[in-house]
Amino acid sequence: MASKRKLILFISFLTVKYLFRVRFSVKMDIRYFESLICVAEQGSIARAAKAQHLTAAAVGQRISILEEHFKVALLDRSSRSARPTEACTKLIPYARKIVSGFHEMGAILEPTGLSGSFTLGAIPTALTGILPNAVRRLAEMAPNLVLEIKPGTSESVFNDLSERKLDAALIALPPFELPGRISAEIVRKEPLVLLSRKGTGKTRRNKLENNPYICFDSKSWAGGGAVLYLKDENIKIEPFYELDALEPIEKLVQEGLGVSLVPHWSGLSLEADDIEHDIIRNDRYSRKIALLTPKDTTRPQAIKVLRECLHS
């Protein structure tokens, strides 16, 4: 009788252990992988929690559940930052596919293809100039589409698109031939503009050669137009400042601290009384803002509507 009772208890233990594993597996949530990806990108649990609008404890618990499931440490918590371990680095590409595939399923099952998550990478000037009206229109045309916008430089956003971390990108057109699997459509052309205070010179050459030159990031794709113009005109000047943001450059020119060649971004006002805007009307030097998308995209309808919104 005692041995029978022990056998029943042992079977009950195995049953509970099995049910716990099943229950654990069922409760594995796609959001756990989203948190893991976010921590890897942000570099800390605290920053990831802020980005996901969660508590650090909640994000930490999600990571711990994943670590328990895979029986391996995914984060190095030895310092204040949370660095991905080698195992995490191997797991992240698959986690991205899982998250992306999960959100794509909603779009596939929805007749219009206009639901689920859609991730758009964009440069800062597009965020404040081109996108606000487009996003408003997109919300009206596709209310069930969850748009996530990730800002960055043209180079970093392009790399993310190439690695399939994004569904689309709104960036300066790359200065090289695009890979065959990526298509591009120009949505805005921004001519090169010489910004200067009044009274700093009569000609473009005079203004550039006789005033401190404020350079817009000569190594960036967006700054290539100015570099090309100076080369074509044989104007040899050394930058007094070099910045990677357009608004501060406009402010420095307003303060009389120099002159600059910049693309005519949407936030630049040509009506300011204290600045002269000399537009260089040659498309060779223009910055082309383009919508880049994968040709084999799984979100063709969403991209079609986004394209319409950008042009409306």
N, C-alpha and C positions, 0 to 999 in steps of 0.2 A: 504493500500500500504506500509505504514511504517512498519507494523507488518510483512508483507511478506518479506521485505528487511532484517529485523532483523533475520527472520527464515533462510534466505539464508546465511547470514553472520555466523550464529551459525553453520549451517551445514558445511559451508566452513571451519570454525575453527576446527570442529571435524574431517573433512577429512584431513586437514593439520596435525593435531595431530596424527591421525592414520598412515598417510604416513610417518611421522617422526619416529614413532615407528617401522614401517616395515623397513624403510631405515636403522635405527639403528641396527635392528636385522640382516639384510643382511650383514652389514659391520662388524659385529662381526667376528674377525679374529682369527684363531688358534694361531697366533703369540702372541696375548694378553695373552693367557694362558701360553705360553712358557715364556713370560716375568714375569708373576706372579710366576711361579715355580722357575725361576732363581733368582728373588729377595728373595724369601723365602730361597733358598739355600745359596745365597751369603751374606745375612744379610743387604744389603743396595742397594739402587737404583743405586748409582754410580758404585759399583762393578758389578752389574748385567748388567748395560749399557756397561761397558768395556768388559764383557764376551760375550755379544751379538753384539758387534761392533756397538752400537747405542749411541745416546746422552742420557743423564739422563732425559732430558725433554721428549724425545720420549717414554722412558720406563714409566715415571711417567704418561704420558697421557694415555698409554694403561691400566695402573692400574686404573686410574680415570674412564675410560670408563666401565671397569668391575664393579667398585664400583657403578657407576650410574645404570648399568643394574640390579645388584642384590640388590640395595638399602641398602647397608651395607658397613661399612668400612672394608677393607681387610688388611690394614697396619697401624700400630701404628707409626705415624710420630712425636711423641712428643720428640724424641731424635734424634741424628745424624744418628743413625741406623734406619732401617725400619723393625720393628719386625712384624711378621704375627699376626693378631688378631685371636681370637677364631674362628670367621667365616671363616677366611682364612685357618686355620688349618683343618677345616672340608671340605673345598672346594678342597684343594690341591690333595688328592688322586683321586678325580673325574677328576680334570684337567689333571693329569698325564695320566689317562685312555683315555681321549679325544685326547690328543696330540699323545700318542702312537698309538691309533686306527686310527687316521688320517694318520700318516706316514705308517702304515701297509696296508692301503687301496691301496696305490701306489704299494706296493710290490705284493699284491694279484692280481691287475689288470695287472701287468706287467708279461708276460708269463714266464720269467726266475726266477721271484721272487728276482731279484737283483737290485732293485731300492728303493728309499725312504731312510729314516734315519735308521741307525743301531748304537746303543750305546754300546761301549765296555769299561768296567772298567779294569784298569791294574795297577800293582805295578810299581814304578819308574824304577827299573832295567830292567823291561820288555820293558819299553818305549824306553830306549836307547840301549838295546841289542837285544831282540828278535823281536820287532815289526817293526823297520824300513824296513827291507827287505820284511816282510810279507805285510806291508801296500803298499809298492811299487808294489808288485805282485797283491795285491787285486785291486788296481786302474786299472791295466791292464785287469784283468779278469772281473771286475764288475765296469765299469766306471760310471754307473748311481747310484751306491750305495753311499750314503753320510755317511761316517764313522765319528762318534763323539767319541773321546776317553776321558774318565774321569779317571785321576790318583787318587790313594789313597793307603792306607795300605791294606794288604790282608783281614783283618777283616772288614774294612769299605766297601771295594768293595763287599765282600761276602754278607754283610748285604743289600747293595743296590740291588744286584741280587735277594736276597730272597724276597725283597719288590717289585720286578718287575720294578725297576727303570732302569735296564740294560737289554740288549739282551744277553750279554755274559760277562764273566770275565776271565782275565788272571792273576792268583795269585798263591801264595804258597798253595799247597794242604792242606786243613784244617786237624788238628790233631784229628779229630773225624769223625764218620760215617756221610756221607752226607744225607740230607733229601731225601726221595724217589723220589721227583719230580725234583731233580737236578742231572745231569750226569756230569762226569769229565773224561777228557782225558789228560794224562801226555804228555807234549810237550817237556820237557827238565828236565834232572836230573843234579843237581849241587852238586858235592861231597864237603864234608867239607874240608877246607884247613887251615892249621896253618901258619899264616903269622908272620915272624920274621926278624929282621936284622941279617946279618951274624955275627957270633961270640957270639950270645946270649945264646948258650947252645948246647949240643950234642944230647940230646934226647928230645922228645916231653914233657915229664914230667918235665925235667930239665928246659926247656924254659918257660913252663907255671908257674912253681912254683917259679922261681927265677927272673921273670921280671914282671913289671906292666901289668895286664891283661886288655885289651880293649875289653869290652863285646859288642857284637851285640845284642841289644834289647832282653833280655832274656824272656820278656813277650810276644813277638810276635811269630807268627807261624813260621816265617822264622828263628828265633833265637833258635828254639827248638832243632835243631840238635847238637849245641854246648853244650847246657845244658845236653842233654842226654849223649854225649860223656864224659863229665867231671864226670858225675855220674857213668857211667859204669867203668871208669878208676880209680874211687875213688880219683880224684884230687880235693882237697878242696881249692879253691882260691876265694878271694873277688875281684870284678871288681874295677879297678882303675878309669876307665871311662866306661860309658855305652851310646852308641849312637844308633840311629835308622836308620842310613844311612851308606852304605858300602864304598862309595868313601872317606869320611873323615877318616874312620878307616884305609884304606890303606895308606893315607897320614900321619897319626900319626905314623904308623909303619915305614914308610920310614924315618921319622924324628927321629927314635930311641926312641920313647916315650913309647914303650911297644910291646906286642905280642897279636895276636888275632886269634880266630877261626871263620871263616866266610864261607858261601857257595861260591863256585867258580862261581860267576855271570859272565855273558858274557863280562862285561867290565874289568874284572881283567886280567892283562897281567902277564903271567908266565915268561916273558923274562927280567923283570927288574933286573939289576945287583945288586942293593943294598938290595934286599929282597929275603929271602928264602921262597919257597912255598912247604910245606910238605902236599901233598894230602892224605887224610885219605880215603882209598878205601874200604869203607864199606857203602853199600846202606842204612843201618839203620840210618845213620847220614846225608844223602843227603837231600837237599831241592828239592822237586818236584814242578816244575812249571806246572800248569794244566789249561786247558781251561774248564771252568765250564759253562754249558748252561741249561736252563729249558727243561725238557723232553717234555713239552707241548708247546714248542716255536711256534710262528706264523711265524718265519723266518728260516725255515729249510734249504732252499737253500743258504741263505747268510751264515749261520753257516757252512754248508758243504764246501763252497768255502774258508771261513776264515780258517777252519781246514787244507785244502789243502795248503794254503799259509803259514801257520805256519810250516808245515812239509817239504816244498820245499826249 
